[in-house]
Amino acid sequence: MGKTSKTPNSPDVQDEQEFVESPDGTETSEAPDTSASPDDDQRPRRQLPELPPWALPGIVAVCWLLAAVIGWRALAQMNAEGASARTDGARDRVAGAVASLPSEPRQRFAGLLQTPDVLAAAKAGDFEGAATLLKTRWPELAEVSLYSPDLSEAYDNDLRAFGYSRLAVLQESASSAMASNAFASRQGAIMMELAAPVHERGQMLAVAYGRVAIPQLAQLVQDNVPAAGYLALRQGDAVLVEAGDTGLASRATGVSIPGSSLVAVSAHPTANLVFGLSGVLLLRVAFLFALLGAVALWLWRRKPNEIIIEKVITREKRVLVKGKSEKDAKPAGESAAPVDIARNIFRAYDIRGVVGKDLDGGIARLIGQAVGTLMRDKGLREIVVGRDGRLSGPELAAELIIGLRKAGCDVIDIGEAPTPLVYFATHHLHTGSGVAVTGSHNPADYNGFKIMVGGETLSGDAIQDLYARIAENDLESEGNGGLQHIRVDDDYANHISGDVQIERSLKVVVDAGNGVAGGIAPQVLEGIGCEVVPLYCEVDGEFPNHHPDPSDPDNLRDLITFVQKLDADLGIAFDGDGDRLGVVTREGEIIYPDRLLMLFAQDVLMRNPGATVIYDVKCTGHLASHILRHGGSPIMWKTGHSLIKAKMKETHAELAGEMSGHFFFKERWFGFDDGIYSAARLLEILAMDGREASEVFADLPKGVSTPELKIAMHEGEHYAFIQRFQREAKFEGAKLSSIDGIRADWSDGWGLVRASNTTPSLVLRFDADNGEALSRIQEAFRGQLLAVDAALDLPY
């Protein structure tokens, strides 16, 4: 023990002397703050006034009684809240099941209309004969009838007698040239009203109508209604079927059922809130009262002379640590000088810039510190780092890792790997956090960072928060994180081959464009049973053969040539970091990603009826109706991999896709964008179908469309242009969407202009039912674009 010293003329200092252990193990003394008043420093201890003998026992009894009463009420309320969750869950299950019901009857009805004898009868104008044939093939159909495409028979009669619901489904089918349906209640039975066109070689011959009973609807509601709850299916104000406590019907809430006019509604007994608190909070209040009772009991059992109050003298403590002097300490509140860094590289859903101009090793280190600081704030420590094949990748990754470790993070370096392998490693190694050092599909002099922290892919404000941390030098720098080197290539390949195995071998040409996917994609596709011919699969950061961007048709020319020369079943292309997919057929057709998403959607919806499918604003107008026809719920959203992933998490979507070629499978996979896994799922579907790939794709709706068209601009100009375009552009007769840029939809097509978040450019795309409509829409956009900036060099 170190010696103590008395301050002269302070006889009471010895009583208040404090000892602080220094890093070398010795104890140093601290003198008290002599600026404190004498009254404070020398105030004597005193006892609390003695309480009446009944006070503490009374407090114990009252507290524990309140704890018991409130605890009982909390449990009752939690039970009521559980009933609410059970009722809403039952409603959502019924909604999902009902969403899938129309698919099979509608497809069966439409299929029967295309049989040769029905077609022949309709073509000859023998509508009654065609109806009889339909009735013979499907005896359960009622009121089968055929009408002229203009529905003149309906309008020439009494519409009330004809039936408004019958007219509605016929009109929908005639206008859309697709099957439609509605539900109705007839004499206590739930009926599905069906309508579909009869057509031959694109000519509509008639529109057919039929009605079939759906007894499972009532049973479905009856089987799912929870005890003391209410469940029903409504169509407008009409209740088709209900079960449970009908007294709750007036306060029922509902969800719309995709692909129908039905609403599933539910209600449950409401709990009377105590002081507006939930059951969980009430339980905490009960626990607090029980704790107060226990404290009162402890005080009651203590001796009175043990209860004392001591005045605690607070003062600032200064401890001198061996090796440092007080003047070395950083004054409180003082921050280091701000850091100058280009803000434009912090984009909407990643960080990206030109190496040597916007980005270098020093900036990569700061970004690592910023990400690490964010992780430490969230209580996270482990993170995966991988890089693509660009020449600047090793240096940037190394500096990034230094920054992460300085912030106190433990890093797992998986080396050169596609971005999907980084995402996979965050799941496989249970880190939840990862950084892919990649320039994606950008030119060779670009590089950047795609960042996931705690299972969330950073975008928007979270990216800007990293910039703010760096600019303000608000960074952890005293950490000493660990470093491991682990390869996950084989684990990734084995995981995919364990999920996907094709039923027949397919010959596939794989063009990686010398991107990093070339190092593993052939291995993965061979592992699922394909014969793979690699093309430009040697990883080369200079991309000597063509740019690794499959959204540009010019980059697919060599792939088309090799698929045709080698008589392969399909051509597969990847972008620079392997998270995007491009596809070409033996006939040389480029299958754009929005049509691939149609195929993926109908496959996923077979196993997950009613599931949500998300697509970005650049996708075809045929996609939403295709998803609806297969029993899904379509949502259009902003372009950007991190924005799509956030929307998937919000809506619990099973599948999503972008026109750029990003596909996100939650069903059977992890929900991140993965071009290699998407290729495996596509080949699984094609092998299962048995037909040529071109025949499978021919069944998907197709209009006339352009690829992504780009107008290059200076950094930041494209955002300013879009803001002005949104204010000034006028499109007569179009439905406008400003989710991301401006999309104008007409009945026969649409056009889009938006600001790219990866390069300083405008992105345009047009899609229409035919060439004439496409030209009209392009000209409408031409006029509005040039009205904002007459100097634009339009790429069409």
C-alpha positions in Angstrom: 0.0 0.0 0.0 1.4 3.4 -0.9 1.9 6.1 1.7 -0.7 8.8 2.3 0.0 12.4 3.0 -1.9 15.0 4.9 -2.6 18.4 3.5 -1.4 21.0 6.0 -4.1 22.7 8.1 -6.7 20.1 7.1 -7.0 17.7 10.0 -10.0 15.8 8.5 -8.4 15.0 5.1 -7.1 11.6 6.3 -10.7 10.4 6.7 -11.6 11.2 3.1 -8.4 10.2 1.4 -9.0 8.0 -1.7 -6.7 5.5 -3.4 -6.7 4.8 -7.1 -4.7 1.9 -8.6 -2.5 2.9 -11.4 -1.6 0.7 -14.4 1.7 -0.4 -12.7 -0.2 -1.9 -9.8 0.7 0.8 -7.2 -1.8 2.9 -5.4 -1.7 6.7 -5.6 -3.5 9.0 -3.4 -6.0 11.7 -4.4 -6.5 14.8 -2.3 -10.1 15.9 -1.9 -11.5 18.9 -3.5 -10.8 21.6 -0.9 -13.0 24.0 -2.8 -16.0 22.3 -1.3 -17.7 24.2 1.5 -16.9 23.3 5.1 -20.5 22.5 5.7 -20.5 20.0 2.9 -17.2 18.4 3.8 -17.8 18.0 7.5 -21.5 17.4 7.8 -22.1 14.6 10.4 -23.9 11.4 9.7 -27.5 11.4 10.9 -30.3 8.8 11.3 -33.6 8.9 9.5 -36.6 9.8 11.6 -38.2 6.6 12.9 -41.3 5.4 11.0 -44.5 4.1 12.7 -44.2 0.4 13.3 -47.1 -0.3 10.9 -45.7 1.7 8.0 -43.3 -0.7 6.3 -45.5 -3.8 6.8 -48.3 -1.8 5.2 -46.2 -0.7 2.3 -45.2 -4.4 1.7 -48.8 -5.5 1.7 -50.0 -2.8 -0.6 -47.2 -3.2 -3.1 -47.6 -7.0 -3.3 -51.4 -6.7 -3.6 -51.0 -4.2 -6.5 -48.4 -6.5 -8.1 -50.9 -9.4 -7.9 -53.8 -7.5 -9.3 -51.8 -5.8 -12.1 -50.0 -9.1 -12.9 -53.4 -10.9 -13.3 -54.7 -8.0 -15.5 -51.5 -8.1 -17.6 -51.8 -11.8 -18.2 -55.4 -11.4 -19.3 -54.4 -8.5 -21.6 -51.5 -10.5 -23.1 -54.0 -13.3 -23.8 -56.3 -10.9 -25.6 -53.4 -9.5 -27.6 -52.4 -13.0 -28.5 -56.0 -13.6 -29.7 -55.5 -10.5 -31.9 -52.4 -11.9 -33.5 -54.0 -15.3 -33.9 -57.0 -13.8 -35.6 -55.0 -11.6 -38.0 -52.8 -14.6 -38.7 -55.8 -16.7 -39.6 -57.1 -13.9 -41.8 -53.8 -13.7 -43.7 -53.7 -17.5 -44.1 -57.2 -17.5 -45.6 -56.3 -14.6 -47.9 -53.2 -16.4 -49.2 -55.2 -19.6 -49.7 -58.0 -17.9 -51.5 -55.6 -16.0 -53.8 -54.5 -19.3 -55.2 -58.0 -20.7 -55.7 -58.9 -19.0 -59.0 -55.8 -20.0 -60.8 -56.7 -23.7 -61.5 -60.4 -23.1 -62.6 -59.4 -20.1 -64.7 -56.7 -22.0 -66.5 -58.9 -25.0 -67.0 -61.7 -22.9 -68.4 -59.4 -21.0 -70.8 -57.8 -24.3 -71.8 -61.1 -25.9 -72.7 -62.0 -23.0 -74.9 -58.9 -23.6 -77.1 -59.8 -27.3 -77.9 -60.3 -27.8 -81.7 -64.0 -28.7 -81.6 -64.9 -25.7 -79.4 -62.8 -23.4 -81.6 -64.5 -24.8 -84.7 -68.0 -24.3 -83.2 -67.1 -20.7 -82.1 -65.6 -19.9 -85.5 -68.8 -21.1 -87.2 -70.9 -18.9 -85.0 -72.5 -21.9 -83.2 -72.2 -20.5 -79.7 -74.8 -22.9 -78.3 -72.9 -25.9 -79.7 -69.6 -24.6 -78.2 -71.3 -24.1 -74.8 -72.7 -27.7 -74.9 -69.2 -29.0 -75.6 -67.8 -27.1 -72.7 -70.6 -28.4 -70.4 -69.8 -32.0 -71.5 -66.2 -31.6 -70.7 -66.8 -29.9 -67.3 -70.2 -31.0 -66.0 -69.9 -28.9 -62.9 -70.1 -25.7 -64.9 -73.4 -23.8 -64.8 -74.9 -21.2 -67.1 -72.3 -21.8 -69.8 -72.7 -19.3 -72.7 -70.7 -17.6 -75.4 -71.0 -14.0 -76.6 -69.7 -11.9 -79.4 -66.4 -10.1 -78.7 -68.3 -6.7 -78.5 -70.8 -8.3 -76.0 -73.7 -6.9 -78.1 -76.0 -9.7 -76.7 -75.6 -8.3 -73.2 -76.2 -4.7 -74.1 -79.3 -5.5 -76.1 -80.9 -7.1 -73.1 -82.1 -6.0 -69.7 -78.8 -5.6 -67.8 -80.4 -6.3 -64.5 -81.7 -9.6 -65.8 -78.4 -10.3 -67.6 -76.5 -9.8 -64.3 -74.0 -7.0 -63.6 -71.4 -9.3 -62.2 -71.6 -11.5 -65.4 -71.2 -8.4 -67.5 -68.2 -7.2 -65.4 -66.2 -10.4 -65.8 -67.0 -10.6 -69.5 -66.0 -6.9 -70.1 -62.7 -7.5 -68.2 -61.9 -10.6 -70.3 -62.9 -8.9 -73.6 -60.8 -5.8 -72.9 -57.7 -7.6 -71.6 -57.9 -10.7 -73.9 -57.2 -12.8 -70.9 -59.2 -15.0 -68.5 -60.9 -13.3 -65.6 -63.0 -14.3 -62.6 -65.2 -13.0 -59.8 -67.0 -14.5 -56.8 -70.7 -14.5 -56.1 -73.1 -16.0 -53.5 -76.0 -17.9 -55.1 -78.7 -19.5 -52.8 -76.2 -19.9 -50.0 -73.4 -21.4 -52.2 -70.2 -19.6 -53.2 -69.8 -19.5 -56.9 -66.8 -18.5 -59.1 -67.8 -16.6 -62.2 -65.4 -17.3 -65.1 -64.8 -15.5 -68.4 -62.2 -16.1 -71.1 -61.7 -15.2 -74.7 -62.0 -17.8 -77.5 -59.3 -16.8 -80.0 -57.5 -18.3 -83.0 -54.2 -16.8 -84.4 -54.7 -13.6 -82.5 -58.3 -13.1 -83.6 -60.9 -13.1 -80.8 -63.9 -15.2 -81.9 -66.0 -15.0 -78.8 -66.0 -14.5 -75.0 -67.2 -17.4 -72.9 -68.9 -17.4 -69.5 -69.4 -20.1 -66.9 -70.0 -20.5 -63.2 -68.7 -23.2 -60.9 -69.3 -23.8 -57.2 -66.4 -23.3 -54.8 -67.5 -25.1 -51.6 -64.0 -25.0 -50.1 -64.3 -21.3 -49.5 -66.8 -21.7 -46.7 -64.9 -24.7 -45.3 -61.7 -22.7 -45.4 -63.1 -19.8 -43.4 -64.8 -22.2 -40.9 -61.6 -24.2 -40.4 -59.5 -21.2 -39.7 -61.7 -19.0 -37.5 -60.0 -18.8 -34.0 -62.0 -19.2 -30.8 -63.9 -16.0 -29.8 -62.9 -14.4 -33.1 -64.6 -13.5 -36.4 -63.5 -14.3 -39.9 -65.2 -13.5 -43.2 -64.8 -13.0 -46.9 -66.5 -9.9 -48.4 -66.9 -8.6 -51.9 -67.8 -5.0 -51.7 -70.6 -4.7 -49.1 -71.7 -8.3 -49.6 -70.6 -11.0 -47.2 -69.9 -14.2 -49.1 -69.1 -16.3 -46.1 -68.5 -15.7 -42.4 -67.8 -17.7 -39.2 -67.2 -17.0 -35.6 -68.7 -14.3 -33.4 -70.8 -12.2 -35.9 -71.2 -9.5 -33.2 -67.7 -8.5 -34.0 -68.4 -7.9 -37.7 -68.9 -4.2 -37.4 -65.3 -3.6 -36.3 -63.6 -6.1 -38.6 -60.5 -5.0 -40.6 -59.5 -6.6 -43.8 -56.8 -7.3 -46.4 -57.4 -7.3 -50.2 -56.8 -10.7 -51.9 -54.6 -10.4 -54.9 -56.2 -11.2 -58.3 -59.7 -10.8 -57.0 -62.2 -8.2 -55.7 -62.4 -10.2 -52.4 -61.4 -8.9 -49.0 -60.6 -11.2 -46.1 -61.7 -9.6 -42.8 -61.2 -10.5 -39.2 -62.1 -9.2 -35.7 -61.3 -10.2 -32.2 -62.5 -9.1 -28.7 -60.6 -6.0 -27.6 -58.9 -5.8 -24.3 -59.6 -2.8 -22.2 -56.3 -1.1 -21.7 -55.2 -0.2 -18.2 -53.7 3.3 -18.3 -53.2 2.7 -22.1 -50.5 0.1 -21.4 -49.9 -3.1 -23.3 -49.8 -6.5 -21.5 -46.0 -6.6 -21.5 -45.7 -3.1 -20.0 -48.4 -3.9 -17.4 -46.4 -7.0 -16.4 -43.3 -4.8 -15.9 -45.4 -2.5 -13.7 -46.4 -5.5 -11.7 -42.8 -6.6 -11.3 -41.9 -3.1 -10.2 -44.5 -3.1 -7.4 -43.3 -6.6 -6.4 -39.7 -5.3 -6.2 -40.8 -2.3 -4.2 -42.5 -4.6 -1.8 -39.4 -6.7 -1.4 -37.3 -3.6 -0.7 -39.8 -2.5 1.9 -39.6 -5.9 3.5 -35.8 -5.8 3.6 -35.9 -2.3 5.2 -38.5 -3.5 7.8 -36.3 -6.4 8.9 -33.2 -4.2 9.3 -32.1 -2.6 12.6 -33.1 1.1 12.6 -29.6 2.3 13.5 -28.2 0.7 10.3 -30.3 3.1 8.1 -28.2 6.2 7.6 -27.8 8.9 5.0 -24.4 10.0 4.0 -23.7 13.1 2.0 -21.6 12.1 -1.0 -19.1 14.8 -2.0 -18.8 14.8 -5.8 -15.7 16.2 -7.3 -13.7 16.0 -10.6 -11.0 13.3 -10.3 -7.8 13.5 -12.1 -5.7 10.3 -12.1 -2.2 10.6 -13.4 -1.3 7.4 -15.3 2.3 6.2 -15.4 3.9 7.4 -18.7 1.4 10.3 -19.3 1.1 13.7 -17.9 -2.1 15.7 -17.3 -1.2 18.1 -20.1 -1.2 15.2 -22.6 -4.9 14.5 -22.1 -7.2 15.7 -24.8 -9.4 18.5 -23.6 -13.1 17.5 -23.2 -15.3 18.2 -26.2 -12.4 18.8 -28.6 -12.6 16.9 -31.8 -10.0 16.2 -34.4 -9.8 18.2 -37.7 -12.5 17.3 -40.3 -11.5 15.0 -43.2 -11.8 16.1 -46.8 -13.4 13.3 -48.9 -15.5 13.4 -52.1 -19.2 13.1 -51.3 -20.2 12.0 -54.7 -18.8 8.5 -54.2 -21.4 7.9 -51.5 -24.2 6.8 -53.7 -27.8 5.6 -53.2 -26.9 2.0 -52.5 -23.2 1.6 -52.4 -19.9 3.6 -52.5 -18.2 3.8 -55.9 -15.7 6.0 -57.7 -12.8 6.2 -60.1 -9.6 4.8 -58.5 -6.8 7.4 -58.3 -9.3 10.3 -58.7 -12.1 9.7 -56.1 -10.8 6.6 -54.4 -7.5 5.4 -53.0 -6.1 3.2 -50.2 -6.4 6.0 -47.6 -10.0 6.6 -48.4 -10.7 2.8 -48.2 -9.1 2.8 -44.8 -11.4 5.6 -43.6 -14.4 3.8 -45.0 -13.3 0.7 -43.1 -13.1 2.7 -39.9 -16.5 4.2 -40.5 -18.1 0.8 -41.1 -16.4 -0.6 -38.1 -17.5 2.4 -35.9 -21.1 1.8 -37.1 -20.8 -1.9 -36.2 -19.4 -1.1 -32.7 -22.3 1.3 -32.2 -24.6 -1.6 -32.9 -22.8 -4.1 -30.7 -21.4 -6.0 -33.7 -17.8 -7.3 -34.1 -17.2 -9.8 -36.9 -17.3 -8.9 -40.6 -16.5 -10.6 -43.9 -14.5 -8.9 -46.7 -14.1 -10.1 -50.3 -13.1 -8.4 -53.5 -13.7 -8.8 -57.2 -11.0 -9.2 -59.9 -10.1 -5.6 -60.5 -6.5 -4.6 -60.4 -7.1 -2.1 -57.6 -8.9 -4.7 -55.5 -6.0 -6.1 -53.4 -4.8 -2.6 -52.2 -8.3 -1.3 -51.4 -9.3 -4.5 -49.6 -6.1 -4.5 -47.6 -6.6 -0.8 -46.5 -10.3 -1.4 -45.8 -9.4 -4.3 -43.5 -6.8 -2.1 -41.7 -9.6 0.5 -41.1 -12.0 -2.2 -39.8 -9.5 -3.6 -37.4 -8.6 -0.1 -36.1 -12.2 0.3 -35.3 -12.0 -2.9 -33.3 -13.7 -5.3 -35.7 -12.6 -8.9 -36.3 -12.2 -9.5 -40.0 -12.7 -12.7 -42.1 -11.0 -12.2 -45.4 -12.4 -14.5 -48.1 -10.1 -13.1 -50.8 -11.1 -12.8 -54.4 -14.8 -13.7 -54.7 -18.0 -12.6 -56.4 -20.2 -10.3 -54.4 -22.8 -13.1 -53.8 -20.1 -15.2 -52.1 -19.5 -12.3 -49.7 -23.3 -12.2 -48.9 -23.3 -16.0 -48.6 -20.3 -15.9 -46.2 -22.2 -13.5 -43.9 -24.8 -16.2 -43.5 -22.6 -19.3 -43.6 -20.1 -17.8 -41.1 -22.8 -16.2 -39.0 -21.4 -12.7 -39.1 -24.4 -10.9 -40.6 -22.0 -8.2 -41.8 -19.8 -8.0 -44.9 -18.1 -5.7 -47.4 -17.7 -6.6 -51.1 -14.9 -4.5 -52.7 -16.2 -4.2 -56.2 -16.8 -1.9 -59.2 -19.6 -4.2 -60.3 -20.4 -3.7 -64.0 -18.6 -0.3 -64.3 -15.4 0.3 -66.3 -12.1 -1.1 -65.1 -10.9 2.1 -63.5 -13.9 2.1 -61.1 -14.1 0.3 -57.8 -16.2 0.6 -54.7 -17.9 -1.1 -51.7 -21.2 -2.9 -51.2 -21.8 -3.0 -47.5 -24.0 -5.1 -45.2 -24.2 -4.5 -41.4 -26.2 -6.6 -39.1 -28.1 -8.2 -41.9 -29.1 -4.8 -43.5 -27.6 -3.8 -46.9 -26.7 -0.1 -46.4 -28.5 2.4 -48.7 -29.7 6.0 -48.7 -29.2 7.7 -45.3 -27.1 4.9 -44.0 -24.5 5.4 -46.8 -24.6 9.2 -46.1 -24.1 8.5 -42.4 -20.8 6.8 -43.3 -19.7 9.9 -45.2 -20.7 12.1 -42.2 -18.6 10.0 -39.8 -15.6 10.3 -42.0 -16.0 14.0 -42.8 -16.4 14.8 -39.1 -13.6 12.3 -38.1 -16.1 10.6 -35.8 -14.2 7.3 -36.1 -13.0 4.6 -33.7 -9.3 4.3 -34.0 -8.0 2.6 -30.8 -9.2 -0.9 -31.6 -7.1 -3.9 -32.4 -9.4 -6.4 -34.3 -8.4 -9.8 -35.4 -7.9 -11.2 -39.0 -8.6 -14.6 -40.4 -8.3 -15.9 -44.0 -11.1 -18.3 -44.9 -12.2 -19.6 -48.4 -15.9 -20.4 -48.8 -15.9 -21.3 -52.5 -16.5 -25.0 -52.0 -19.1 -24.4 -49.3 -21.0 -22.0 -51.7 -20.9 -24.5 -54.6 -22.0 -27.4 -52.4 -24.8 -25.4 -50.9 -26.2 -24.6 -54.4 -25.8 -28.2 -55.7 -27.5 -29.4 -52.5 -30.5 -27.2 -53.4 -30.6 -27.5 -57.2 -30.1 -30.6 -59.4 -31.4 -30.5 -63.0 -33.5 -33.4 -64.3 -31.7 -33.6 -67.7 -28.3 -32.4 -68.8 -28.1 -29.0 -70.6 -25.2 -27.6 -72.6 -24.5 -24.1 -71.4 -22.0 -21.5 -72.6 -20.9 -19.3 -69.6 -19.5 -15.8 -70.4 -18.1 -14.1 -67.3 -16.5 -11.2 -69.3 -13.3 -11.9 -67.4 -15.1 -10.9 -64.2 -14.6 -12.6 -60.9 -17.6 -15.0 -61.5 -15.5 -16.8 -64.0 -13.5 -18.4 -61.2 -16.5 -20.3 -59.7 -19.6 -20.1 -61.9 -18.6 -23.0 -64.2 -17.9 -25.2 -61.2 -21.3 -24.4 -59.7 -23.2 -25.1 -62.9 -21.3 -28.3 -63.5 -22.1 -29.3 -59.9 -25.9 -29.1 -60.6 -25.6 -31.4 -63.7 -24.8 -29.1 -66.7 -22.3 -29.4 -69.5 -20.5 -26.1 -69.3 -18.4 -24.4 -72.0 -16.5 -21.4 -70.3 -16.0 -18.3 -72.4 -13.8 -15.4 -71.0 -13.8 -17.0 -67.6 -10.2 -16.2 -66.8 -10.3 -13.4 -64.2 -8.7 -10.3 -65.6 -9.3 -6.9 -64.1 -8.6 -5.1 -67.4 -11.6 -6.9 -69.1 -9.7 -7.4 -72.4 -12.5 -9.1 -74.4 -15.6 -7.0 -73.6 -17.1 -5.0 -70.8 -18.7 -7.3 -68.1 -22.2 -5.8 -68.3 -24.9 -8.2 -69.7 -27.5 -5.4 -69.9 -25.7 -4.1 -73.0 -26.6 -6.2 -76.1 -23.1 -5.4 -77.6 -21.5 -7.4 -74.8 -23.5 -10.5 -75.7 -22.5 -10.8 -79.3 -19.7 -13.3 -78.7 -21.9 -15.4 -76.4 -24.6 -15.6 -79.1 -22.0 -16.7 -81.7 -20.6 -19.4 -79.5 -24.0 -20.7 -78.4 -25.0 -21.1 -82.1 -21.7 -22.6 -83.2 -21.6 -25.1 -80.4 -25.4 -25.9 -80.6 -25.7 -25.2 -76.9 -29.1 -25.1 -75.1 -28.5 -21.7 -73.6 -26.0 -18.9 -73.1 -25.4 -17.4 -69.6 -23.6 -14.1 -68.9 -22.5 -12.4 -65.7 -21.4 -8.9 -64.8 -18.1 -8.0 -63.2 -19.0 -9.1 -59.7 -21.4 -12.0 -60.5 -24.6 -10.6 -59.0 -26.3 -10.0 -62.3 -27.5 -12.5 -65.0 -27.9 -12.2 -68.7 -29.4 -14.9 -71.0 -29.4 -15.7 -74.7 -31.1 -18.5 -76.6 -29.7 -20.7 -79.4 -31.8 -18.6 -81.9 -29.8 -15.5 -80.8 -32.6 -13.9 -78.8 -31.7 -11.9 -75.7 -34.2 -12.8 -72.9 -34.5 -9.6 -70.9 -34.5 -9.9 -67.1 -38.2 -8.8 -66.7 -39.2 -11.8 -68.8 -36.9 -14.1 -66.8 -38.6 -12.7 -63.7 -42.0 -13.9 -65.1 -40.6 -17.4 -65.4 -39.1 -17.3 -61.9 -42.4 -15.9 -60.5 -44.6 -18.6 -61.9 -42.2 -21.3 -60.6 -42.1 -19.8 -57.1 -45.8 -19.1 -57.0 -46.6 -22.8 -57.7 -45.2 -23.5 -54.2 -46.1 -20.2 -52.5 -49.5 -19.1 -53.7 -50.2 -15.5 -52.8 -46.6 -14.6 -52.4 -45.3 -11.1 -53.0 -43.0 -10.5 -56.0 -41.2 -7.2 -56.3 -39.9 -5.7 -59.6 -38.3 -2.3 -60.4 -39.6 0.6 -62.4 -37.7 -0.5 -65.5 -39.7 -3.8 -66.0 -42.3 -4.5 -68.6 -46.0 -3.6 -68.0 -46.8 -7.3 -68.8 -45.1 -8.4 -65.6 -47.7 -7.4 -63.0 -50.6 -9.1 -64.8 -48.5 -12.2 -65.3 -47.8 -12.4 -61.6 -51.5 -11.8 -60.8 -52.6 -14.5 -63.2 -50.3 -17.0 -61.4 -51.7 -16.0 -58.0 -49.1 -13.6 -56.8 -49.0 -10.1 -55.4 -46.9 -7.7 -57.6 -45.2 -4.6 -56.2 -43.3 -2.1 -58.3 -40.4 -0.4 -56.5 -37.2 1.7 -56.9 -34.2 0.4 -58.8 -31.2 -0.6 -56.6 -30.1 -3.8 -55.0 -30.1 -2.5 -51.4 -33.4 -0.7 -51.9 -35.0 -3.9 -53.3 -33.7 -6.0 -50.4 -35.1 -3.5 -47.9 -38.5 -3.7 -49.6 -38.4 -7.5 -49.6 -37.7 -7.5 -45.9 -40.6 -5.0 -45.3 -43.1 -7.0 -47.4 -41.8 -10.5 -46.7 -41.5 -11.1 -50.4 -40.3 -14.5 -51.7 -38.8 -13.1 -55.0 -37.7 -9.9 -56.5 -35.9 -8.8 -59.7 -34.6 -5.8 -61.6 -34.3 -5.0 -65.3 -30.6 -4.8 -64.8 -30.4 -8.5 -64.1 -30.4 -8.7 -60.3 -32.6 -11.5 -59.0 -33.4 -12.0 -55.3 -34.6 -15.4 -54.2 -35.9 -15.7 -50.6 -37.6 -19.0 -51.4 -34.9 -21.7 -50.9 -32.1 -19.1 -50.7 -31.1 -16.1 -48.6 -32.8 -13.2 -50.3 -29.7 -11.5 -51.7 -29.0 -10.8 -55.4 -27.0 -13.7 -56.9 -26.5 -14.1 -60.6 -24.9 -17.5 -60.2 -27.7 -19.0 -58.1 -30.3 -17.4 -60.4 -28.7 -19.2 -63.3 -29.0 -22.5 -61.5 -32.7 -21.9 -60.8 -33.3 -21.0 -64.4 -31.6 -24.1 -65.7 -33.6 -26.2 -63.1 -36.9 -24.8 -64.6 -35.8 -25.3 -68.2 -34.6 -28.9 -67.6 -37.9 -29.7 -65.8 -40.0 -28.4 -68.6 -38.4 -30.6 -71.3 -39.0 -28.2 -74.2 -36.3 -26.2 -76.0 -35.5 -23.0 -74.1 -36.9 -20.8 -76.8 -40.2 -22.6 -76.7 -40.5 -22.0 -72.9 -39.7 -18.3 -73.3 -42.2 -18.0 -76.2 -45.0 -18.7 -73.8 -44.2 -15.6 -71.8 -45.9 -12.3 -72.7 -43.7 -10.2 -74.9 -44.1 -6.8 -76.4 -41.6 -4.6 -78.3 -39.0 -3.0 -76.1 -35.7 -1.3 -75.9 -32.7 -2.2 -73.7 -31.6 0.3 -71.2 -30.6 3.5 -73.1 -28.2 5.9 -71.4 -27.4 9.6 -71.7 -24.0 10.4 -70.2 -23.7 13.5 -68.0 -21.3 15.2 -65.6 -21.4 14.0 -62.0 -24.5 15.3 -60.3 -26.1 16.8 -63.4 -28.4 13.7 -63.9 -30.0 14.2 -60.5 -30.7 17.9 -61.1 -32.2 17.0 -64.6 -34.6 14.5 -63.1 -35.8 16.9 -60.4 -36.6 19.5 -63.2 -38.1 16.8 -65.5 -40.5 15.7 -62.7 -41.7 19.2 -62.3 -42.1 20.1 -66.0 -42.8 17.0 -68.0 -46.4 16.5 -69.3 -47.7 13.3 -70.7 -51.3 13.4 -71.9 -53.4 10.4 -71.1 -50.7 8.6 -69.2 -50.6 7.3 -65.6 -47.5 8.8 -64.0 -45.3 7.2 -61.4 -42.5 9.1 -59.6 -41.2 6.2 -57.4 -37.9 6.5 -59.3 -37.6 9.2 -62.0 -40.7 9.4 -64.2 -42.5 6.4 -65.6 -45.5 7.1 -67.9 -47.9 4.2 -68.6 -50.4 4.2 -71.4 -52.8 1.3 -72.2 -50.5 0.0 -74.9 -47.0 0.7 -73.5 -44.8 2.9 -71.3 -41.7 4.9 -71.1 -39.2 5.7 -68.3 -36.4 8.2 -67.6 -34.5 8.0 -64.3 -31.1 9.0 -62.8 -28.6 6.2 -62.6 -27.2 5.7 -59.1 -24.1 3.9 -60.3 -22.8 6.2 -63.1 -23.5 9.9 -63.9 -26.1 9.2 -66.6 -29.8 9.2 -67.4 -31.4 5.8 -68.0 -34.3 5.4 -70.4 -36.4 2.4 -71.4 -39.5 2.0 -73.5 -41.9 -1.0 -73.9 -45.1 -1.3 -75.9 -47.5 -3.8 -77.5 -46.2 -3.1 -81.0 -43.7 -1.0 -82.9 -46.2 1.8 -83.7 -47.0 2.3 -80.0 -43.3 2.2 -79.1 -42.4 4.9 -81.6 -45.3 7.1 -80.4 -44.2 6.8 -76.8 -40.5 7.5 -77.7 -41.5 10.6 -79.5 -43.6 11.8 -76.5 -40.5 11.4 -74.3 -38.3 13.0 -77.0 -40.4 16.2 -76.9 -40.4 16.4 -73.1 -36.7 15.6 -72.7 -35.6 18.2 -75.2 -38.0 20.8 -73.7 -36.0 20.5 -70.5 -32.6 20.4 -72.2 -32.4 21.0 -76.0 -28.8 20.0 -76.1 -29.4 16.3 -75.1 -27.9 13.7 -77.4 -30.8 11.1 -77.3 -29.7 7.5 -78.0 -32.7 6.7 -80.2 
